[in-house]
Amino acid sequence: MPKLTYLTKFTPHSPTELARLCAFTMTFGCLIWNLDVLTFFDLAPIEESFQAFVLGLALSATFLTYGIGRNENQRLHWFDAFLAVSSIGLLWYVSWNFVRLKEDGYST
């Protein structure tokens, strides 16, 4: 039986590949947004919500690409990984809860 090696091709093994995955997701999301694909499914996300989603992906790609004193061959520093995960998590949270945060503020 032949091995399915093409499935392991998309498993990110380095910070650069994770950054490329973030950039691809951001580009794909922008294409979906600009072509109004979401209106076919009766979805109408708020523009600021989408911008928070894109900003989270862009910041994560930046932290994964340009590290603290890291050359291209070195491993990802723990602080860069923390910044990448926290920025994407925080901005996806803002993207998902934008209407509630806009109406109630950050008090709840």
WOTARA-V641241 format. One line per field, one symbol per residue. ss: DSSP state (h for helix, s for strand, l for the rest). phi: phi as a letter, one per 40 degrees, with the letter a starting at -180 (. if undefined). psi: psi as a letter, one per 40 degrees, with the letter a starting at -180 (. if undefined). A space follows every 50 residues. Layout:
ss: ???
phi: ???
psi: ???
This chain:
ss: lllllllhhhllllhhhhhhhhhhhhhhhhhhhhllhhhhhlllllhhhh hhhhhhhhhhhhhhhllllllllllllhhhhhhhhhhhhhhhhhhhlhhh hhhhllll
phi: .cccccccccccbbcccccccccccccccccccccfccccbfbbcccccc cccccccccccccccbccfbccccccccccccccccccccccccccbccc ccccgccc
psi: hiigdddedehheiddddddddddddddddddddefddddefhgiidddd dddddddddddddddhihfhideiihidddddddddddddddddddfddd dddeaed.
